[in-house]
Amino acid sequence: MMKRIVFLILICLSFSKISAQEGFKLGLQAGLPVGDFNERIGVVIGADTGYMWAPNKTFDLGIKAGFIHGFSEEFREGTILEDLPSFQFLPLAGSVRIWPGKTFSFGADVGQALGLNKGNDGGFYLRPQVGFQVGPQSEVNFSYTSIDVNDEKWNTITLAYVYTFLSARHFR
């Protein structure tokens, strides 16, 4: 029930921000697992939405929500085929970006990732990233995602494309 409430709140926030659109961001990501989940997850995909405020030319603050899906691997142990579960998360985070140059940024998203599949409680969410602006409203970024899942760490390395609607940033 709690997951449905959070999901509805996110949808409402997303649509309320679309009307202003300055700083509204949509992103798609793909990556590979490293660490504890490397043996169980093959590929990771995700999507993010958020809103960034630019109080000055070198510093952005914002909020983000997203969806992460890790596709399970299949293992062959002798003649036994073991199907492992996929993992899904709903990260909710605050976001900080620092722009030392016109087309380069670094920062992090910090918050909580809610686990969506059975047996996945989610946990603390941290996603440091480095971004490169490739157009007036688009960016490519590289990130490392870490989520505390029960007694394990979900770690991935991802590549993402982010589009900003009517950004105030426009290559400063």
Backbone as a chain_set.jsonl record, in Angstrom:
{"seq": "MMKRIVFLILICLSFSKISAQEGFKLGLQAGLPVGDFNERIGVVIGADTGYMWAPNKTFDLGIKAGFIHGFSEEFREGTILEDLPSFQFLPLAGSVRIWPGKTFSFGADVGQALGLNKGNDGGFYLRPQVGFQVGPQSEVNFSYTSIDVNDEKWNTITLAYVYTFLSARHFR", "coords": {"N": [[0.826, -1.186, 0.0], [1.952, 1.227, 0.78], [3.825, 1.619, -1.243], [2.187, 2.159, -3.431], [1.064, 4.604, -2.671], [3.337, 6.281, -2.571], [4.067, 6.125, -5.26], [1.844, 7.375, -6.508], [2.107, 9.963, -5.426], [4.535, 10.724, -6.607], [3.81, 10.778, -9.327], [1.937, 12.862, -9.308], [3.61, 15.006, -8.49], [5.365, 15.052, -10.652], [3.694, 15.781, -12.843], [2.836, 18.252, -11.945], [5.129, 19.765, -12.096], [5.645, 19.804, -14.792], [4.249, 21.865, -15.955], [5.703, 24.184, -15.35], [8.263, 23.546, -16.321], [10.945, 24.576, -16.66], [14.038, 23.375, -16.103], [13.049, 20.809, -15.786], [13.701, 17.402, -15.99], [14.358, 14.472, -17.925], [15.608, 11.214, -17.984], [17.421, 8.402, -19.341], [18.949, 5.316, -18.632], [21.565, 2.828, -18.791], [23.347, -0.04, -17.71], [25.91, -1.976, -16.009], [26.188, -4.492, -13.489], [28.268, -4.493, -10.55], [30.24, -6.019, -8.005], [28.427, -7.353, -5.189], [26.03, -8.203, -6.527], [26.811, -8.988, -9.019], [26.974, -11.647, -9.912], [24.336, -12.391, -10.086], [22.807, -10.584, -11.553], [22.439, -9.485, -14.876], [22.193, -7.248, -16.75], [21.425, -3.776, -16.38], [18.788, -1.453, -16.501], [17.257, 1.81, -16.584], [15.194, 4.658, -15.663], [14.845, 8.152, -15.127], [13.307, 10.959, -13.574], [13.045, 14.396, -12.852], [13.534, 17.574, -11.174], [15.442, 20.461, -11.47], [16.836, 23.237, -9.836], [18.502, 26.259, -10.508], [20.323, 28.143, -8.7], [22.576, 29.711, -9.147], [25.245, 30.157, -11.598], [27.016, 28.051, -11.235], [26.043, 26.059, -9.607], [23.598, 23.64, -8.899], [20.493, 22.528, -7.545], [18.192, 19.926, -6.716], [15.369, 17.617, -7.085], [14.753, 14.124, -7.491], [13.29, 11.247, -8.998], [12.964, 7.816, -9.837], [13.254, 4.755, -11.768], [14.638, 1.583, -11.526], [15.739, -1.336, -13.086], [17.008, -4.516, -12.755], [18.032, -7.092, -14.729], [17.781, -10.547, -14.314], [20.25, -13.175, -14.218], [20.826, -16.405, -15.69], [21.906, -19.386, -14.355], [23.947, -22.233, -14.932], [24.383, -25.087, -13.289], [25.936, -27.856, -13.508], [23.517, -29.898, -14.618], [21.389, -28.484, -13.787], [19.193, -25.791, -14.069], [19.051, -22.624, -12.825], [16.764, -20.193, -12.017], [17.04, -16.904, -11.28], [15.741, -14.149, -9.333], [14.656, -11.024, -10.79], [15.566, -7.615, -10.051], [14.015, -4.684, -8.813], [13.904, -1.18, -8.294], [12.779, 1.875, -6.787], [14.062, 4.796, -6.737], [14.194, 7.688, -4.67], [15.292, 10.892, -4.388], [17.451, 13.616, -3.33], [19.236, 16.028, -5.229], [22.393, 17.219, -6.335], [24.391, 19.345, -8.276], [27.48, 20.486, -9.565], [28.938, 22.903, -11.572], [31.836, 23.319, -12.933], [32.713, 24.134, -15.384], [31.514, 25.223, -18.656], [30.337, 23.052, -19.983], [30.61, 20.809, -18.425], [29.88, 18.815, -15.6], [29.647, 17.725, -12.164], [28.426, 15.701, -9.505], [25.929, 14.443, -7.204], [23.268, 12.141, -6.425], [21.284, 11.619, -3.633], [19.521, 9.608, -1.4], [16.698, 7.538, -0.788], [16.109, 4.243, -1.853], [13.396, 2.482, -2.812], [12.526, -0.88, -2.541], [11.023, -2.885, -4.999], [10.419, -5.483, -5.728], [9.646, -8.817, -4.503], [11.023, -9.626, -1.337], [12.913, -7.646, -1.393], [13.943, -5.036, 0.298], [14.953, -2.58, -0.281], [16.916, 0.437, 0.269], [19.445, 2.747, 1.516], [20.374, 5.158, -0.892], [22.794, 6.106, -3.21], [24.251, 7.995, -5.725], [26.809, 9.031, -7.298], [27.94, 11.155, -9.97], [29.249, 12.104, -13.214], [28.888, 14.544, -15.644], [28.444, 15.49, -19.095], [27.647, 18.078, -21.147], [25.992, 17.856, -24.194], [24.504, 19.205, -25.958], [22.263, 22.043, -26.215], [20.172, 21.315, -24.52], [20.696, 18.761, -23.657], [22.432, 16.0, -22.149], [25.103, 13.762, -21.425], [25.846, 11.328, -19.075], [28.001, 9.675, -16.713], [27.787, 7.284, -14.199], [27.932, 5.914, -10.869], [26.138, 3.684, -9.063], [24.937, 3.02, -5.838], [23.225, 0.983, -3.615], [22.012, 0.08, -0.5], [21.036, -3.064, 0.176], [19.281, -5.06, 2.146], [21.608, -7.039, 3.635], [23.512, -6.618, 1.753], [25.257, -4.974, -0.988], [24.033, -3.144, -3.682], [25.525, -2.425, -6.568], [26.242, -0.543, -9.412], [27.533, 0.405, -12.616], [26.841, 2.971, -14.771], [25.707, 4.395, -17.898], [24.178, 7.281, -19.049], [21.593, 9.152, -20.733], [20.367, 12.388, -20.65], [17.677, 14.582, -20.931], [16.781, 17.957, -20.87], [14.028, 19.982, -20.344], [13.406, 23.134, -21.577], [15.643, 24.399, -20.306], [17.42, 26.578, -18.115], [20.083, 26.681, -18.316], [21.498, 26.455, -20.841], [24.232, 26.269, -22.153], [25.78, 28.167, -20.676]], "CA": [[0.0, 0.0, 0.0], [2.856, 2.377, 0.865], [4.436, 1.795, -2.556], [1.188, 2.8, -4.292], [0.943, 6.002, -2.245], [4.545, 6.974, -3.037], [3.974, 6.195, -6.717], [0.857, 8.411, -6.835], [2.697, 11.262, -5.091], [5.532, 11.02, -7.639], [3.109, 11.142, -10.555], [1.382, 14.211, -9.099], [4.718, 15.962, -8.505], [5.887, 15.136, -12.013], [2.803, 16.557, -13.685], [2.775, 19.639, -11.483], [6.353, 20.426, -12.538], [5.666, 19.912, -16.236], [3.717, 23.167, -16.355], [6.782, 25.161, -15.282], [9.217, 22.926, -17.222], [12.333, 25.001, -16.584], [14.781, 22.467, -15.258], [12.445, 19.477, -15.74], [14.63, 16.498, -16.657], [14.052, 13.062, -18.156], [16.831, 10.504, -18.316], [17.427, 6.956, -19.546], [20.272, 4.792, -18.299], [21.848, 1.402, -18.942], [24.616, -0.316, -17.062], [26.326, -3.318, -15.605], [26.4, -4.625, -12.043], [29.581, -4.839, -10.014], [30.137, -6.352, -6.586], [27.6, -8.426, -4.649], [24.985, -8.661, -7.44], [27.406, -9.282, -10.313], [26.685, -13.038, -10.285], [22.894, -12.614, -10.207], [22.189, -9.618, -12.454], [23.196, -9.36, -16.113], [22.152, -5.897, -17.295], [20.565, -2.865, -15.622], [18.251, -0.298, -17.223], [16.505, 2.667, -15.686], [14.692, 5.948, -16.116], [14.777, 9.15, -14.061], [12.649, 12.23, -13.804], [13.357, 15.29, -11.743], [13.495, 19.014, -11.394], [16.634, 21.117, -10.948], [16.835, 24.692, -9.703], [19.846, 26.786, -10.715], [20.434, 29.417, -7.988], [23.614, 30.497, -9.813], [25.789, 29.474, -12.774], [27.893, 26.92, -10.934], [25.478, 25.185, -8.587], [22.2, 23.246, -9.09], [19.853, 21.685, -6.533], [16.954, 19.389, -7.259], [14.769, 16.378, -6.599], [14.679, 13.122, -8.544], [12.66, 9.952, -8.773], [13.282, 6.984, -10.986], [12.979, 3.319, -11.755], [15.807, 0.779, -11.906], [15.419, -2.76, -13.249], [18.149, -5.383, -13.001], [17.607, -8.354, -15.318], [18.48, -11.668, -13.687], [21.016, -14.095, -15.045], [20.5, -17.813, -15.487], [23.135, -20.142, -14.128], [23.907, -23.676, -15.163], [25.243, -25.85, -12.384], [25.752, -29.216, -14.0], [22.344, -29.955, -15.487], [20.307, -27.74, -13.145], [19.071, -24.399, -14.473], [18.51, -21.86, -11.699], [16.238, -18.877, -12.379], [17.165, -15.95, -10.189], [14.78, -13.055, -9.504], [15.079, -9.687, -11.201], [15.444, -6.633, -8.974], [13.505, -3.377, -9.201], [13.978, -0.144, -7.262], [12.209, 3.2, -7.024], [14.852, 5.753, -5.972], [13.704, 9.037, -4.391], [16.546, 11.496, -3.945], [17.854, 14.996, -3.534], [20.277, 16.039, -6.243], [23.3, 18.368, -6.337], [25.337, 19.391, -9.395], [28.423, 21.598, -9.595], [29.356, 23.146, -12.952], [33.083, 24.078, -12.977], [32.869, 24.648, -16.746], [30.244, 25.406, -19.359], [29.747, 21.81, -20.467], [31.028, 19.709, -17.547], [29.333, 18.88, -14.238], [29.752, 16.549, -11.308], [27.517, 15.818, -8.377], [25.41, 13.183, -6.683], [21.898, 11.988, -5.963], [21.316, 10.934, -2.34], [18.167, 9.419, -0.893], [16.228, 6.208, -0.423], [15.608, 3.431, -2.956], [12.389, 1.537, -2.35], [12.55, -2.143, -3.257], [9.706, -3.163, -5.563], [10.165, -6.902, -5.89], [9.532, -9.598, -3.262], [12.273, -9.856, -0.629], [13.808, -6.519, -1.62], [13.508, -3.936, 1.156], [15.562, -1.329, -0.701], [17.833, 0.988, 1.253], [20.117, 4.023, 1.242], [20.68, 5.306, -2.314], [23.841, 7.083, -3.514], [24.621, 7.917, -7.141], [27.7, 10.077, -7.797], [27.991, 11.146, -11.419], [29.972, 13.105, -13.979], [28.089, 14.791, -16.836], [28.976, 16.298, -20.186], [26.566, 18.639, -21.935], [26.244, 17.578, -25.603], [23.605, 20.083, -26.698], [21.698, 23.048, -25.316], [19.245, 20.728, -23.559], [20.966, 17.339, -23.458], [23.64, 15.665, -21.394], [25.48, 12.366, -21.24], [26.574, 11.223, -17.812], [28.508, 8.408, -16.23], [27.509, 7.256, -12.769], [28.103, 4.715, -10.052], [24.986, 3.614, -8.167], [25.077, 2.141, -4.681], [22.016, 0.846, -2.8], [22.123, -0.924, 0.562], [19.909, -3.994, 0.08], [19.407, -6.004, 3.25], [22.996, -7.056, 4.092], [24.356, -6.578, 0.569], [25.345, -3.702, -1.711], [23.708, -3.116, -5.11], [26.44, -1.47, -7.191], [26.246, -0.588, -10.868], [28.172, 1.474, -13.375], [25.858, 3.241, -15.818], [25.809, 5.472, -18.865], [22.826, 7.828, -19.16], [21.281, 10.314, -21.565], [19.404, 13.216, -19.928], [17.132, 15.701, -21.694], [16.205, 18.988, -20.008], [13.026, 20.799, -21.014], [13.507, 24.572, -21.382], [16.644, 24.632, -19.285], [18.006, 27.913, -17.996], [21.523, 26.491, -18.382], [21.878, 26.729, -22.234], [25.667, 26.495, -22.388], [26.214, 29.396, -19.971]], "C": [[0.879, 1.262, 0.0], [3.485, 2.667, -0.5], [3.468, 2.496, -3.504], [1.043, 4.278, -3.947], [2.125, 6.81, -2.742], [4.497, 7.152, -4.547], [2.991, 7.29, -7.145], [1.393, 9.812, -6.538], [3.709, 11.672, -6.156], [4.873, 11.445, -8.946], [2.553, 12.56, -10.439], [2.474, 15.275, -9.143], [5.259, 16.144, -9.92], [5.005, 16.004, -12.889], [2.691, 18.002, -13.228], [4.01, 20.414, -11.946], [6.403, 20.596, -14.055], [5.174, 21.284, -16.682], [4.799, 24.248, -16.302], [7.894, 24.788, -16.255], [10.654, 23.411, -17.136], [13.061, 24.104, -15.601], [14.175, 21.089, -15.113], [13.289, 18.533, -16.576], [14.048, 15.103, -16.799], [15.34, 12.373, -18.574], [16.615, 9.019, -18.49], [18.84, 6.465, -19.289], [20.354, 3.296, -18.549], [23.206, 1.146, -18.314], [24.833, -1.771, -16.734], [26.529, -3.363, -14.1], [27.86, -4.918, -11.725], [29.378, -5.211, -8.554], [29.188, -7.497, -6.286], [26.585, -9.007, -5.637], [25.508, -9.041, -8.822], [27.077, -10.687, -10.805], [25.205, -13.275, -10.566], [22.2, -11.717, -11.222], [23.071, -9.454, -13.689], [23.322, -7.931, -16.597], [21.16, -5.077, -16.469], [20.086, -1.759, -16.56], [17.472, 0.558, -16.231], [16.049, 3.937, -16.368], [14.588, 6.866, -14.909], [13.939, 10.327, -14.526], [12.952, 13.121, -12.608], [13.242, 16.739, -12.139], [14.717, 19.627, -10.728], [16.44, 22.623, -10.931], [18.282, 25.153, -9.824], [19.962, 28.135, -10.007], [21.536, 30.321, -8.539], [24.212, 29.659, -10.94], [26.614, 28.234, -12.469], [27.28, 25.881, -10.005], [24.005, 24.915, -8.876], [21.745, 22.382, -7.924], [18.559, 21.143, -7.113], [16.448, 18.164, -6.533], [14.658, 15.419, -7.778], [13.924, 11.905, -8.061], [12.946, 9.112, -10.008], [12.83, 5.556, -10.824], [14.23, 2.613, -12.242], [15.366, -0.671, -11.992], [16.699, -3.517, -13.58], [17.653, -6.722, -13.505], [18.442, -9.492, -14.75], [19.242, -12.491, -14.714], [20.493, -15.504, -14.785], [21.813, -18.567, -15.371], [22.91, -21.611, -14.425], [24.919, -24.321, -14.224], [25.033, -27.315, -12.726], [24.592, -29.217, -14.975], [21.173, -29.157, -14.917], [20.338, -26.289, -13.619], [18.374, -23.644, -13.35], [18.048, -20.495, -12.197], [16.306, -17.979, -11.158], [16.184, -14.801, -10.406], [15.438, -11.792, -10.052], [14.898, -8.757, -10.016], [14.933, -5.319, -9.551], [13.563, -2.439, -8.006], [13.267, 1.118, -7.742], [12.997, 4.186, -6.174], [14.166, 7.122, -5.871], [14.873, 9.782, -3.773], [16.573, 13.009, -4.104], [19.052, 14.972, -4.457], [21.08, 17.337, -6.177], [24.216, 18.246, -7.551], [26.196, 20.644, -9.268], [28.955, 21.685, -11.021], [30.653, 23.963, -12.951], [33.371, 24.67, -14.354], [31.517, 24.742, -17.418], [29.566, 24.095, -19.742], [30.073, 20.603, -19.588], [30.426, 19.895, -16.157], [29.682, 17.613, -13.473], [28.837, 16.781, -10.121], [27.04, 14.45, -7.934], [23.92, 13.294, -6.39], [21.977, 11.168, -4.681], [19.885, 10.811, -1.834], [17.896, 7.991, -0.48], [15.727, 5.508, -1.678], [14.633, 2.423, -2.377], [12.478, 0.276, -3.189], [11.15, -2.49, -3.729], [9.404, -4.645, -5.716], [10.162, -7.603, -4.526], [10.91, -9.856, -2.651], [13.287, -8.736, -0.763], [13.282, -5.335, -0.807], [14.042, -2.586, 0.695], [16.518, -0.83, 0.361], [18.391, 2.327, 0.826], [20.601, 4.05, -0.204], [21.71, 6.418, -2.503], [24.253, 6.893, -4.967], [25.495, 9.112, -7.531], [27.798, 9.995, -9.32], [28.792, 12.311, -11.987], [29.206, 13.278, -15.28], [28.78, 15.698, -17.826], [27.805, 16.779, -21.037], [26.911, 18.455, -23.414], [25.334, 18.393, -26.52], [23.005, 21.072, -25.723], [20.793, 22.46, -24.236], [19.526, 19.257, -23.296], [22.345, 17.12, -22.844], [23.859, 14.153, -21.429], [26.214, 12.298, -19.913], [26.95, 9.789, -17.491], [28.288, 8.397, -14.721], [27.816, 5.891, -12.164], [26.949, 4.729, -9.063], [25.252, 2.621, -7.06], [23.777, 2.171, -3.876], [22.281, -0.234, -1.761], [20.88, -1.792, 0.528], [20.124, -5.087, 1.119], [20.848, -5.968, 3.758], [23.989, -6.996, 2.927], [24.354, -5.179, -0.042], [24.998, -3.933, -3.178], [24.597, -2.033, -5.71], [26.393, -1.647, -8.698], [27.049, 0.586, -11.414], [27.263, 1.713, -14.571], [26.272, 4.41, -16.714], [24.384, 5.963, -19.082], [22.768, 8.979, -20.147], [20.173, 11.079, -20.846], [18.982, 14.376, -20.827], [16.466, 16.67, -20.729], [15.253, 19.845, -20.829], [13.184, 22.261, -20.608], [14.47, 24.95, -20.258], [17.138, 26.071, -19.286], [19.513, 27.864, -18.242], [22.105, 26.832, -19.762], [23.338, 27.126, -22.447], [26.177, 27.805, -21.819], [27.12, 30.23, -20.812]], "O": [[0.583, 2.236, -0.692], [3.659, 3.828, -0.87], [3.885, 3.339, -4.298], [0.912, 5.113, -4.843], [1.947, 7.905, -3.276], [4.848, 8.216, -5.058], [3.29, 8.056, -8.062], [1.158, 10.743, -7.308], [3.743, 12.832, -6.565], [5.339, 12.379, -9.599], [2.684, 13.362, -11.364], [2.293, 16.326, -9.758], [5.573, 17.261, -10.332], [5.505, 16.872, -13.605], [2.471, 18.891, -14.051], [3.923, 21.622, -12.164], [7.136, 21.452, -14.551], [5.644, 21.807, -17.692], [4.801, 25.146, -17.143], [8.414, 25.662, -16.95], [11.543, 22.658, -17.534], [12.74, 24.076, -14.413], [14.723, 20.26, -14.387], [13.57, 18.817, -17.74], [13.341, 14.613, -15.917], [16.079, 12.882, -19.418], [15.73, 8.437, -17.863], [19.812, 7.113, -19.676], [19.346, 2.59, -18.523], [24.102, 1.989, -18.369], [24.068, -2.657, -17.116], [26.987, -2.39, -13.501], [28.585, -5.51, -12.524], [28.421, -4.75, -7.932], [29.137, -8.486, -7.018], [26.308, -10.205, -5.582], [24.721, -9.383, -9.705], [26.917, -10.891, -12.009], [24.852, -14.258, -11.217], [21.118, -12.052, -11.703], [24.288, -9.302, -13.579], [24.43, -7.448, -16.83], [20.188, -5.609, -15.932], [20.873, -1.196, -17.32], [17.076, 0.084, -15.166], [16.455, 4.252, -17.486], [14.282, 6.42, -13.803], [13.878, 10.643, -15.714], [13.097, 12.639, -11.485], [12.903, 17.081, -13.272], [14.999, 19.351, -9.563], [15.942, 23.209, -11.892], [19.187, 24.505, -9.298], [19.729, 29.171, -10.629], [21.457, 31.544, -8.422], [23.73, 28.558, -11.208], [26.883, 27.44, -13.371], [27.948, 24.909, -9.652], [23.237, 25.855, -9.079], [22.523, 21.597, -7.381], [17.901, 21.813, -7.909], [17.002, 17.732, -5.523], [14.489, 15.843, -8.921], [13.92, 11.579, -6.873], [13.147, 9.647, -11.098], [12.126, 5.2, -9.88], [14.814, 2.999, -13.254], [14.702, -1.181, -11.09], [17.386, -3.207, -14.553], [16.932, -7.423, -12.794], [19.67, -9.409, -14.71], [18.922, -12.499, -15.902], [19.81, -15.757, -13.792], [22.715, -18.401, -16.192], [21.828, -22.154, -14.201], [26.129, -24.129, -14.346], [24.066, -27.934, -12.284], [24.672, -28.606, -16.04], [20.087, -29.151, -15.496], [21.381, -25.637, -13.575], [17.252, -23.976, -12.967], [18.843, -19.727, -12.737], [15.698, -18.267, -10.127], [15.829, -14.506, -11.547], [16.616, -11.529, -9.809], [14.162, -9.072, -9.081], [15.353, -4.891, -10.626], [13.311, -2.834, -6.868], [13.172, 1.384, -8.94], [12.653, 4.404, -5.013], [13.632, 7.64, -6.852], [15.398, 9.36, -2.743], [15.83, 13.592, -4.892], [19.807, 13.999, -4.47], [20.519, 18.416, -5.987], [24.755, 17.173, -7.823], [25.708, 21.718, -8.913], [29.368, 20.683, -11.607], [30.587, 25.192, -12.968], [34.173, 25.595, -14.482], [30.495, 24.387, -16.831], [28.338, 24.038, -19.817], [29.822, 19.47, -19.998], [30.457, 20.993, -15.602], [29.972, 16.571, -14.06], [28.516, 17.919, -9.779], [27.656, 13.429, -8.242], [23.388, 14.376, -6.146], [22.655, 10.141, -4.639], [19.129, 11.782, -1.836], [18.749, 7.32, 0.102], [15.005, 6.103, -2.478], [15.008, 1.6, -1.541], [12.504, 0.349, -4.418], [10.194, -2.404, -2.959], [8.238, -5.025, -5.822], [10.619, -7.046, -3.529], [11.845, -10.252, -3.348], [14.416, -8.868, -0.288], [12.292, -4.708, -1.184], [13.631, -1.55, 1.219], [16.896, -1.582, 1.259], [17.887, 2.963, -0.1], [21.174, 3.074, -0.687], [21.525, 7.533, -2.016], [24.566, 5.782, -5.395], [24.979, 10.106, -8.041], [27.748, 8.908, -9.894], [28.984, 13.343, -11.344], [28.899, 12.295, -15.955], [29.586, 16.554, -17.463], [27.058, 15.968, -21.584], [27.993, 18.849, -23.849], [25.41, 18.262, -27.741], [23.218, 20.952, -24.517], [20.659, 23.038, -23.157], [18.665, 18.563, -22.756], [23.268, 17.921, -22.995], [22.906, 13.374, -21.46], [27.1, 13.11, -19.647], [26.31, 8.835, -17.933], [28.57, 9.384, -14.042], [27.937, 4.88, -12.856], [26.796, 5.685, -8.303], [25.733, 1.514, -7.305], [23.29, 3.237, -3.502], [22.721, -1.333, -2.098], [19.784, -1.314, 0.82], [21.019, -5.922, 0.994], [21.273, -4.934, 4.274], [25.171, -7.291, 3.101], [23.559, -4.318, 0.337], [25.58, -4.794, -3.838], [24.439, -0.853, -5.393], [26.491, -2.766, -9.204], [27.215, 1.614, -10.757], [26.944, 0.779, -15.307], [27.063, 5.274, -16.335], [23.475, 5.156, -19.277], [23.752, 9.684, -20.369], [19.156, 10.494, -20.473], [19.822, 15.063, -21.408], [15.683, 16.262, -19.872], [15.623, 20.369, -21.88], [13.104, 22.589, -19.424], [14.129, 25.732, -19.371], [17.256, 26.698, -20.338], [20.149, 28.911, -18.362], [23.157, 27.469, -19.815], [23.614, 28.241, -22.888], [26.962, 28.486, -22.479], [27.571, 31.288, -20.372]]}, "num_chains": 1, "name": "protein.A"}
